[in-house]
Structures are given as structure tokens and as C-alpha cells.
């Protein structure tokens, strides 16, 4: 029995220091409607999201159109790079992708964030076997999940993602069969 997980990297957001409440920008809301149009062609059964506002807002139109509640899954939240803002984001993110065990002060290593993301993914696969599930999430955690199944999904792949972006993962049980990008 095949299960399809549609991982949706959130649309463009307006920067605020608080990760949890950061909202979509005007462009982000516009793109979220395109996300909904694309996903409504996919016979979606359930909508799940990270607890972060920007992820929820990106998949909200899908849920409303289908008259579904958004199930919040804490473990699909973005990886925490560091407790405090890093001085050079590009340097910090490059280093954690070079060394999966490296973590900055108070942050998650790739190993820890990936483990969290995989636990959430396996839970979704078990709870929604045979269904089509939209998952509102974030770029880094999404690519770490993808990397678990195939190491070709790496730092360069993450660096080329768009906001938003959509990848359809097709599973048989917990085995990844294929990945297809469905964003325009």
C-alpha cells in the first residue's frame, strides 16, 4: 500500500526574531494559494504542519478547502541552529552540513534534527498508511529527512530550494520509492 507525503517548505515570510510566530509576507500568502491549487489536484486526505505560523499559513488554504483540521506535529518544526543568533549564518549552516555531529551553542546537530524529523515521518507513515498527507514544514528539516533516505539530498540541494517548495515522497511501508517535485 502506497503512502504519499507532500512536504511543503513554507512560503516567503516576514522576518521577526520569534521563530514560532513569524508570519508569511504578502508574496508568501499569494504563493500559498498556488500551493493549495497544486495540492488540491492530489486527492489529499490529511493536513499536518509544524507549529510555526509560516508553515501553518502555507498549508491553511488546502485544509480550509478540504474542510480538514491541521494536525500540529511539533517534530516537523525547523531545526534550531543556535540558541542565540549566529554572527555569520552562511558559515554556521555550511559547517553543520559538513559535520553532521556539529552543533552550535544550544542548537541541534544535523544528526539530532534528522532523528527528530524521521521519528515524525515514521509516525505519519504508520498513522496515515495508504493516504495522501500534506506536511507544512521548513527547508532544513525537510532536506534532513530526505537525506536520511538518499544522501543526494544535501547542503547544495537545500541551498537551491525555493520558498515555497513541494516534494511528493511516495512510500511503501517505511521504504521510500520515489521523490517528485511538484512546485512549479
N, C-alpha and C positions, 0 to 999 in steps of 0.2 A: 504494500500500500504506500503510495507516494504522498509526501507532505511537502507543501511549498511554503517557504518562509520568505516574505518580501521585506528585506531590510531596507529601511528608508533613512538615509542620512538626512538630518534636519535641513530645512531651507535656511537662507541667509537670516541672521539675527542682528538685532541692535545690541551693540556691546554695552554690558553693565557688569560691574565687578562681581555680582552674585550669580554664580553658575545656575542655580536652581530656577531662578525667576526670569532669566534672560529671555525676552520675547522676540518673535520674528520681526523683521523690518517690513516696510511696505512691500518691497520686492519679494521678501520671503512669503508673505501672505498670498501674493499673486502666484508665486511658484507652487505654493501648497494646493492651490486649486487645480493646477496642471497635474500634480501628484495624484490628486483624487480622481481626475478624469482617466489617467492611465490605469490606476489600480481598480477602478470600478469595472473595467473590462475583464478583470481577472477572477471574478466569482469569489470574492473574499468572504471568509466565514467569521473571522475574529480580528480584532484590532488590539494590539498590545503596544505599550510605549514605556520608554524611560520616564522617570518622574519629572524630568526637566521640561519647563514650559515650552521651549522652542521645539522639542521633539513631539510633545503632545499637539501643539498647534499645527505642526506639519501634517499629521495624520487625522486631525479632527474632522475635516470635511469628509473624509472617507467614512469614518464612524457615523457621523450625522446622516449621511446619505443612506447608509445601510441600517440606520436605527440601532446601532450597536454601542454598548458601553466600551470605553477604552480601559483595558486591563493594564494597570500600572505594574511594571516589573522593575524593581529597584536595580537589579544587576545589569540592565541594559543602559544605565547612565554612563556618561563619558568617563574615561579613565582620569584619575586625578594625577596630574603630572607632578605637582608640588603643593604643599600647604600654602606657601606664600607665592606671589607672582615671581616668575623667573626673570632674571635680567635679560637673557637672550633666548627667546622661545625656540627659534630655529636650531640653535646649538643644543638646547636641552632635549628637544624631541628627537633630533638626529642621534644623540647619544643613547637614549633608551632603546631606539630601534637597532643600534649597533650591538648593544649588550642587553639582552632580554632580562637579565637579572638586576640591572642597574635601576635604582630608584633615587629620586631627589628627595630632600627632606620632607617627610610627611606625605610623599606621593606613592603611587603604585608603580611597580616594575611592570614590564610587559607580561612577565610570567604570571604575576598576581592578577592583573586586569584580565588577561586572556582566560585564566581559570574561572574567574567570576562570570565572564561572558559565555563561556562554554557551559557552565552549570545552568545558566538561564536558558541557553539554546536547547540543551538536552531536556530540560523541564518542559519547554514549549513543545518539543517533538513528542514527548510522552503524553502530555495533556491534550494535545490537538492533533494526534496522529490522523493522517488522511485528509487533513483540512488545509485551507489556504489562509495563512496568517500574515497580516501586516505587522511589522515591528518598527516603531518610530525610535530611532537611536542616533548615534553620533559616529563620526568618521573613524576615530582611532579605535574605539571598542569594536566597531563593525569589522574593520580590517584585521584586528587581532583575532576575532572569531574566524574570519575567512582564512587567515594564516594557519590556524590550528589544523584546518582540513587540507590546505595546499599552500606551501611556502612561497609560491609565486606571488601571493598577495603580501606585499612587503611595504617598506617605507616609501619606495617610489610609487607604488600603486596608490597608497594613501595620499601622497602628495598630489596626485593627479585627479583625485575625486572632485566632484562639483558639489555645490550646495543649492538645492538638494541633489541627491543621487539615489538610485533604486537598484538593488540587486536581488534577483529571484534565485533562491537556493532551493534545489529540489533534492529531497532526501528519501531514501528507502530505509526505514528504521532510523538509525543514527549514522548511516553511511551517506555521505554527500555524493550525489550522482552527477549534478551539473550546476553551474552558476551562469546566469544570464543577466546582463544589464538591460533594464527596461526604461531607464530615463532617456529622454530624447537626445 
